């Protein structure tokens, strides 16, 4: 028979025993040690010390008298006698009446509690922390105090009750995920034919498009437990803790299968490994553990891994290969129909006037994400409350779009008459150039009321429907519209202001993209001179060409913008009378609609 070795007790066990023993010693020995310092004398000695004024402090108790020597170094006690004159004699001797004479702790116990115990605790905690840092495997000791546990949020049986009907505007993404729901409901149908579900599904798209909401909707439709955790929660200060959290998360998932595990912002731990010295060892160990766990999963375990990111190009290839994240589901910005559906879903949560045209609001909110559309509806409700109305109206929703896009109105910003005229001509210049060009979006609204974003005014153009492609002529017209504001200032005042800073930036960006990305240059033809990274986070672009080619690119960009600027100025000179009339009308009204603008333009 093999001898069974008893398990070793942890170090904390012995430190706990030592602390309890020290507390017991303090409780039992302290009174005895303190009592040794109190010297008992007879009443005559007490009277003699009183007459010689050798008493420092005195405390008269029920059955005894405690008093100290003049220097307080020694404590005495004596029995209490029937002495009516005692109080007067003590006062005459100069003794101080004390409410309580504290019996001091012994020097040995004082040193023990002041020095020895803190050192023991410090050494013990140091050894425990060192043991955790050395334990890269994250064993049972690392789970102490919750370290190494996944801390994943678990929504058992979809406690939030989110369904696909609560997620609007992402029909294609929902169609791809419906298959997962069907598999969790009827796995036998897929097993009979030999098909297995993807082990992992990666949701990619811009921020605010509802990736997390879609993952919860999948769990709600399937009626299975839902584990939610952010990628940044895996990253710990101690090496190995992230890997331990990954193991713990997958262990819990297997115990509750069938279930869904959702990892939000997975790029926090799934970035490409560069192999350079001084890299993030903790993040790479966490990624390696995630790769191992996903590779060890079988197709019939009933555990589906969902992950979301807006930086798919930064993920490690080993993570996105087939067998791990088999399917990539794009969750893009909603189109016109999608925006209308999202607005209607969020409008159910507030009181809305029956005459609201959600189609028009969706058209005005072109390019908005689901989160921004939700914010627009909420801002409309807040505006209705501020104005004392019981329902949000069409004007509330239109104004909330402007709040989200350009910020709140700056009611305290007072422009001079000259500045107000300049802004009026600037904005009418944009609108007039756009209206006189074909294939330009209609003008929806023009205002010269300053906004908190820094804009002194703006011109809103709204496309009639969804646009996915732009021709060379359309881009050139758009550049001309951007330059229309500066051109109007030149035509009307013969000078320019700083108000066209954002217009210049947008026009230059479009012209550069025509040359470097869209192949709309005769000199470079269909050659890509620029690479775009982080397409879902602003689309940072960097030139990928020689210095000589960059010089040619800069020259062509300048020529493109200059040509459209001259075209805009020519349009405004041809329509100078209308420019003056419209600018005067805007100056007086401060805000006009697209219909008012077109009526006055065609008059």
Secondary structure, 3 states (H helix, E strand, C coil): CCCCCCCCCCHHHHHHHHHHHHHHHHHHHHHHHHHCCEEECCHHHHHHHHHCCCEEEEEECCCEEEEEECCCCCEEEEECCCCCCHHHHHHHCCCEECCCCCCCCCHHHHHHHHHHHHHHHHHHHHHHHHHHHHCCCCCCHHHHHHCCCCCCEEECCCCCCCCHHHCCCCHHHHHHHHHHHHHHHCHHHHHHHCCCCCCEEEEECCCCCCHHHHHHHHHHHHCCEEEEEEHHHHCCCCCCHHHHHHHHHHHHHHHCCCEEEEEECHHHCCECCCCCCCCCHHHHHHHHHHHHHHHHCCCCCCEEEEEEECCHHHECHHHHCCCCEEEEEECCCCCHHHHHHHHHHHHCCCCECCCCCHHHHHHHCCCCCHHHHHHHHHHHHHHHHHCCCCCECHHHHHHHHHHHHHCCECCCCCCCHHHHHHHHHHHHHHHHHHHCCCCCCEEEEEECCCECCCCCCEEEEECCCCCCCCCHHHHHHHHHHHHHHHHHHHHHHCCCCHHHHHHHHHHHHHHHHHHHCCCCCCCCCCCCCEEEECCCCCCEEEECCCHHHHHHHHHHHHHHHHHHHHHHHHHHHHCHHHHHHHHHHHHHHCEEEHHHHHHHHHC
